[in-house]
């Protein structure tokens, strides 16, 4: 029986390599590099799973992310791990860097390891930037606009950088495809190669012993510490993901909708610095990262000699602590500034409402093929309600100051409405505000008393095509109509009179016909209406859509209307 | 040196593997769950109601089968709600003078799902992928397909041809609806 481990060792020649040892013994101080490798693997695995759902096109990107977030099993969790995992990498990389600096592990002969590490940090930060735009929501879109805007301010080559980044002159499909290529192919390969280089060199040099203790083998003495650290960091990450509900997803990117764009939290110090710099913001945005990066790169060159005692390196370590302190302070200031602005809080709350609504629509109806920005059109009767708000509401809405016509509200032309109308046609909510109400031609209140009145109401109500008509009442209503109403009104299709023809009143066809030409003989007549005709202003489809909405309104309540949501 | 105690070493190794394995599972399980999510879902949905293919009388006896595209007014494809999407095609042929004597065959080859075309020269259907041939009636003639072209349910309502769009499992001799 061949031992599979032995078999593999022989075939891979791994037996030739001596098992790694750690001078000075295993230590918690050495776990951070391994934790970072673990976090990078998590990014790879969650990233692959997300890529299996993601569609890098301006019409589909937001929709596919919303699908993962709100519809695919555990999508929110995997996406949350990916998003907050990026933050975890920045945090642990920061600790790794500080720990290495304190240990003086950047000193000869380990300068290359240090520089590769700095380069890795820079690439990882850029990696996060390329990821934010992919969601194509307001947050990612606007923060990318600012970031590319900063890059575009680079002297001489700025314009070219911008065009190269966007894939042309503006945000679109090519922006997403190239950021996607950077995020899932180019940068992962670069990070992998840099990480391998960083680790290989670090292993060759071995750790910088901090204590005089016997060397131990890496496996399992350091490995156990590593894996415990991984478990702790991962547990914190998961707790963060679960408590925050995963990564955020704002409303779809919309170049016409302002948004309070903020960079990822680890760029907030730069954001604050730009705020403080005023007109010098462009210069500061270029210089500040150069100063920080320059100091880190120069550290091994500045702090020479073999002495690793912290006390003798107080100047350089003090410089590092000073820089990190300023970064932390600026970050804090930025968050405090935002936290103290009630206007901002209000705008954020509004944006969150929009985001929630967009995602609910996407989940319920799907995203139109024309793209996420058109998600609002999926709301029930959205087109009709938009047209209504633009063309009808100023004269017919209860809330309108300049209302000139009867109120069109939930319950319009239901039984109660018809009853109230017949009792007081010139009441304020009916014809009261029209020119007609002040003339002789205005309809007089119907003098019928209940139950006769109810019979006439049933007859007119029945014209709207309702299913719950009482036929007996309606039949009695016909007779009453003949004596009380037929001098002015007709129920026979197409017959004009001094009052409106009531055939089919309250139906979709009737509403369409009425708004097409209210001055028609079968409706108000030439002299009795101030309402403009809409047969040329609105297409047949548009008029029909409004009519459908008005028919819906008949049986709707205020709560139903509110449930449709804002436009 | 701590290395010298083999029991302790063994314990540390097992502990490391156990914790590492646990962490690995917590990463892998949600990722696999997410990736396999669409497998258990109807990710593309189209109307189940029959499609109106126009007046039945436009199909006449003796004419070769006519290819009609089945266009869904609206479908939902994962996250997209799209309008007027072509779902597939059917070959329609009138087989007799009676109002209901219309035959509809799915244009999807029952062998491995290629699109079947009409070979006007030979007067039969040809699947270009593996040369399966089917008679005008839909019956299997030659080639690897194990059954004839699948008949689609049709009915005539008020003179209009209504077709119910269905898909069937390929690569077997029996017709099984998907």
Boltz contact constraints between the chains, C-beta under 6 A:
constraints:
  - contact:
      token1: [A, 42]
      token2: [B, 27]
      max_distance: 6.0
  - contact:
      token1: [A, 45]
      token2: [B, 27]
      max_distance: 6.0
  - contact:
      token1: [A, 45]
      token2: [B, 31]
      max_distance: 6.0
  - contact:
      token1: [A, 49]
      token2: [B, 31]
      max_distance: 6.0
  - contact:
      token1: [A, 49]
      token2: [B, 34]
      max_distance: 6.0
  - contact:
      token1: [A, 49]
      token2: [B, 35]
      max_distance: 6.0
  - contact:
      token1: [A, 52]
      token2: [B, 35]
      max_distance: 6.0
  - contact:
      token1: [A, 63]
      token2: [B, 79]
      max_distance: 6.0
  - contact:
      token1: [A, 64]
      token2: [B, 79]
      max_distance: 6.0
  - contact:
      token1: [A, 67]
      token2: [B, 78]
      max_distance: 6.0
  - contact:
      token1: [A, 67]
      token2: [B, 79]
      max_distance: 6.0
  - contact:
      token1: [A, 72]
      token2: [B, 34]
      max_distance: 6.0
  - contact:
      token1: [A, 72]
      token2: [B, 37]
      max_distance: 6.0
  - contact:
      token1: [A, 73]
      token2: [B, 33]
      max_distance: 6.0
  - contact:
      token1: [A, 73]
      token2: [B, 37]
      max_distance: 6.0
  - contact:
      token1: [A, 74]
      token2: [B, 30]
      max_distance: 6.0
  - contact:
      token1: [A, 74]
      token2: [B, 33]
      max_distance: 6.0
  - contact:
      token1: [A, 74]
      token2: [B, 34]
      max_distance: 6.0
  - contact:
      token1: [A, 75]
      token2: [B, 34]
      max_distance: 6.0
  - contact:
      token1: [A, 77]
      token2: [B, 30]
      max_distance: 6.0
  - contact:
      token1: [A, 78]
      token2: [B, 30]
      max_distance: 6.0
  - contact:
      token1: [A, 78]
      token2: [B, 31]
      max_distance: 6.0
  - contact:
      token1: [A, 78]
      token2: [B, 34]
      max_distance: 6.0
  - contact:
      token1: [A, 214]
      token2: [B, 1]
      max_distance: 6.0
  - contact:
      token1: [A, 216]
      token2: [B, 2]
      max_distance: 6.0
  - contact:
      token1: [A, 216]
      token2: [B, 3]
      max_distance: 6.0
  - contact:
      token1: [A, 217]
      token2: [B, 3]
      max_distance: 6.0
  - contact:
      token1: [A, 220]
      token2: [B, 12]
      max_distance: 6.0
  - contact:
      token1: [A, 220]
      token2: [B, 13]
      max_distance: 6.0
  - contact:
      token1: [A, 220]
      token2: [B, 16]
      max_distance: 6.0
  - contact:
      token1: [A, 223]
      token2: [B, 16]
      max_distance: 6.0
  - contact:
      token1: [A, 224]
      token2: [B, 12]
      max_distance: 6.0
  - contact:
      token1: [A, 224]
      token2: [B, 15]
      max_distance: 6.0
  - contact:
      token1: [A, 224]
      token2: [B, 16]
      max_distance: 6.0
  - contact:
      token1: [A, 227]
      token2: [B, 16]
      max_distance: 6.0
  - contact:
      token1: [A, 227]
      token2: [B, 19]
      max_distance: 6.0
  - contact:
      token1: [A, 227]
      token2: [B, 20]
      max_distance: 6.0
  - contact:
      token1: [A, 230]
      token2: [B, 23]
      max_distance: 6.0
  - contact:
      token1: [A, 231]
      token2: [B, 19]
      max_distance: 6.0
  - contact:
      token1: [A, 231]
      token2: [B, 23]
      max_distance: 6.0
  - contact:
      token1: [A, 234]
      token2: [B, 23]
      max_distance: 6.0
  - contact:
      token1: [A, 365]
      token2: [B, 81]
      max_distance: 6.0
  - contact:
      token1: [A, 366]
      token2: [B, 76]
      max_distance: 6.0
  - contact:
      token1: [A, 366]
      token2: [B, 80]
      max_distance: 6.0
  - contact:
      token1: [A, 366]
      token2: [B, 81]
      max_distance: 6.0
  - contact:
      token1: [A, 367]
      token2: [B, 79]
      max_distance: 6.0
  - contact:
      token1: [A, 367]
      token2: [B, 80]
      max_distance: 6.0
  - contact:
      token1: [A, 368]
      token2: [B, 81]
      max_distance: 6.0
  - contact:
      token1: [A, 369]
      token2: [B, 80]
      max_distance: 6.0
  - contact:
      token1: [A, 369]
      token2: [B, 82]
      max_distance: 6.0
